[in-house]
């Protein structure tokens, strides 16, 4: 599909936008009246966490801390407790740091331009573009995993995008972005939805796709992933991440300080840490949480005790 052909470009845009209008999920952060802060919170929560788990957490979070100022003033321990089991709890710390920066630099108002958004703690290129587009209606190139997969298949015939985003990929996406800001927003969210519901990574439903007639990947016979050898499958059971999660769960359930041995046993899922195949894992998990600022280690008469910040 040649982006230099205006008719092809317009037809592709219309196909995606029309499909989205008919198939969009009713997600709370997409509803009219959602603040820019609510959109930013949703984007952070949705990083590596399924929508079904984010929806109740987002509702609770935005009800409790509806503005950046509310979150900025909250006790960090309560923020981490509220994050609960969304995973990657450093996101909660960064979100609170982001809220404080919005208050200090922008008077509590989420900025509208990508440059200012990028300067906020924990906000990367994707999140800045997404907030600019979905919260402020700006024309921005929004490239998450779903969008990259849809465009890679439809335009280049690639089963899955390369592990790293390239400049050429960014420019291709910019070429297909509608000039009209409002339409560009619908195009972006339409591609995201198409990748989430139809053009999925493992089981794409090609007959249901509005681009199936012109999709380069389908026309090429749906070739295999050329980057398969470079991808890593994330594991969970038995990993340091799982052990860290158990320690955080134990501390979220505590009102104060918790002893070292109790936390090591929690990291080992109640077992004797010395009986684990990797005996050092519980201690390593606890130490990494302290290093990340997610757990506070006591000193002096509190040595050997830990709590949330």
Secondary structure as the mmCIF struct_conf table of DSSP 4:
data_model
#
loop_
_struct_conf.conf_type_id
_struct_conf.id
_struct_conf.beg_label_comp_id
_struct_conf.beg_label_asym_id
_struct_conf.beg_label_seq_id
_struct_conf.end_label_comp_id
_struct_conf.end_label_asym_id
_struct_conf.end_label_seq_id
TURN_TY1_P TURN_TY1_P1 UNK A 3 UNK A 4
HELX_RH_AL_P HELX_RH_AL_P1 UNK A 6 UNK A 23
HELX_RH_3T_P HELX_RH_3T_P1 UNK A 28 UNK A 30
BEND BEND1 UNK A 31 UNK A 31
TURN_TY1_P TURN_TY1_P2 UNK A 32 UNK A 33
HELX_RH_AL_P HELX_RH_AL_P2 UNK A 36 UNK A 45
TURN_TY1_P TURN_TY1_P3 UNK A 46 UNK A 48
BEND BEND2 UNK A 49 UNK A 49
HELX_RH_AL_P HELX_RH_AL_P3 UNK A 51 UNK A 64
BEND BEND3 UNK A 67 UNK A 67
HELX_RH_AL_P HELX_RH_AL_P4 UNK A 68 UNK A 72
TURN_TY1_P TURN_TY1_P4 UNK A 73 UNK A 73
BEND BEND4 UNK A 74 UNK A 74
HELX_RH_AL_P HELX_RH_AL_P5 UNK A 76 UNK A 83
TURN_TY1_P TURN_TY1_P5 UNK A 84 UNK A 85
BEND BEND5 UNK A 86 UNK A 87
TURN_TY1_P TURN_TY1_P6 UNK A 89 UNK A 89
HELX_RH_AL_P HELX_RH_AL_P6 UNK A 90 UNK A 106
TURN_TY1_P TURN_TY1_P7 UNK A 107 UNK A 108
BEND BEND6 UNK A 112 UNK A 113
HELX_RH_AL_P HELX_RH_AL_P7 UNK A 114 UNK A 118
TURN_TY1_P TURN_TY1_P8 UNK A 119 UNK A 119
BEND BEND7 UNK A 120 UNK A 120
TURN_TY1_P TURN_TY1_P9 UNK A 121 UNK A 122
HELX_RH_AL_P HELX_RH_AL_P8 UNK A 125 UNK A 134
TURN_TY1_P TURN_TY1_P10 UNK A 135 UNK A 136
HELX_RH_AL_P HELX_RH_AL_P9 UNK A 145 UNK A 151
HELX_RH_PI_P HELX_RH_PI_P1 UNK A 152 UNK A 156
BEND BEND8 UNK A 159 UNK A 160
BEND BEND9 UNK A 163 UNK A 164
HELX_RH_AL_P HELX_RH_AL_P10 UNK A 167 UNK A 176
BEND BEND10 UNK A 177 UNK A 177
BEND BEND11 UNK A 179 UNK A 180
HELX_RH_AL_P HELX_RH_AL_P11 UNK A 181 UNK A 197
TURN_TY1_P TURN_TY1_P11 UNK A 198 UNK A 198
BEND BEND12 UNK A 199 UNK A 199
BEND BEND13 UNK A 201 UNK A 203
HELX_RH_3T_P HELX_RH_3T_P2 UNK A 206 UNK A 208
TURN_TY1_P TURN_TY1_P12 UNK A 210 UNK A 214
HELX_RH_AL_P HELX_RH_AL_P12 UNK A 216 UNK A 219
TURN_TY1_P TURN_TY1_P13 UNK A 220 UNK A 221
HELX_LH_PP_P HELX_LH_PP_P1 UNK A 223 UNK A 225
TURN_TY1_P TURN_TY1_P14 UNK A 226 UNK A 227
HELX_RH_3T_P HELX_RH_3T_P3 UNK A 228 UNK A 230
TURN_TY1_P TURN_TY1_P15 UNK A 237 UNK A 238
BEND BEND14 UNK A 239 UNK A 239
HELX_RH_AL_P HELX_RH_AL_P13 UNK A 240 UNK A 252
TURN_TY1_P TURN_TY1_P16 UNK A 253 UNK A 253
BEND BEND15 UNK A 255 UNK A 256
STRN STRN1 UNK A 258 UNK A 259
HELX_RH_AL_P HELX_RH_AL_P14 UNK A 260 UNK A 267
TURN_TY1_P TURN_TY1_P17 UNK A 268 UNK A 270
BEND BEND16 UNK A 271 UNK A 271
HELX_RH_3T_P HELX_RH_3T_P4 UNK A 273 UNK A 275
BEND BEND17 UNK A 276 UNK A 278
TURN_TY1_P TURN_TY1_P18 UNK A 279 UNK A 280
HELX_RH_AL_P HELX_RH_AL_P15 UNK A 281 UNK A 291
TURN_TY1_P TURN_TY1_P19 UNK A 292 UNK A 293
BEND BEND18 UNK A 294 UNK A 295
STRN STRN2 UNK A 296 UNK A 297
HELX_RH_3T_P HELX_RH_3T_P5 UNK A 300 UNK A 302
TURN_TY1_P TURN_TY1_P20 UNK A 303 UNK A 304
STRN STRN3 UNK A 305 UNK A 307
#
